[in-house]
């Protein structure tokens, strides 16, 4: 992700995780840096993920392919 780029908030169809490999991201007012992990249960809102000033490289994981499905934008 380039600096300031974002992944829109959404509710995922299954468990979701994102590992920060490089750089940093901000999620719901919290800064995540290298080796930090964001985990969300199925059906839970995942806030927008915004890359920090140096960008970020994320590894996104889903328990099943249903995790790729979004159920609309989260608040």
N, C-alpha and C positions, 0 to 999 in steps of 0.2 A: 504494500500500500504506500502511496506517496504521501507526503506530509499533508495533513488535513483531510485526506480522503476518508470516506466513511462507509460502513456497512449499515444499512437502515435497520432500525428497531423492528423486531418481528417476534411472533410466537412460533416456535419450532414444533414440527410434528413428532419429534422424538428427542431423546437426550442430545445435547449439543455441548461441545467443548472447543475452546480455542487456546492454543499454546503460543505464547509470544516467543518467536525464535530470534528476532532482532528488533531493535528499536523499542518503541513504546506505543501504547494506545490508552485512550481514556474511555472509561465505561461508567456511566452513571456517576460522574464526578470523582472516580477513583482512577489513579494512574497505574497501569500494569506495565512491567518491564520484562526484559529477557528472563525466560523460565517461569514466568507467572502463568497461571491457567485460569480461564473463565469457564465455569460449568453451569449449565442450566438444565433442569429437569424437563421432561416432555410436557408440553402444554404451558410452560412458564414463559413469560415475556423476557426476551433478550433485548436489553437496551441498545441503542446505537453504539457502534464501536468506531471511534475516531482515531486515526493515526496521529502520533505526536509529530513534533517539528522535524525530526529526522526520518519520518516514515516508520513503517513497521512491516515485518514479515510474520504472518500468522500461519499456523498449521491448524486448520479446522477439522474436527472429528465429529462423526455422528454415529450413534449406536446402530442405526439401520438407515436405509435409504429414505425412510419417512422423515428423517431429520432435515433433508433437503427441502421438504415442503414447508411453506410458511403459512400461517393462518391469519394473515393481515398484519398491519402495523401495530406494534405495541405502543402503549401511551408514552 
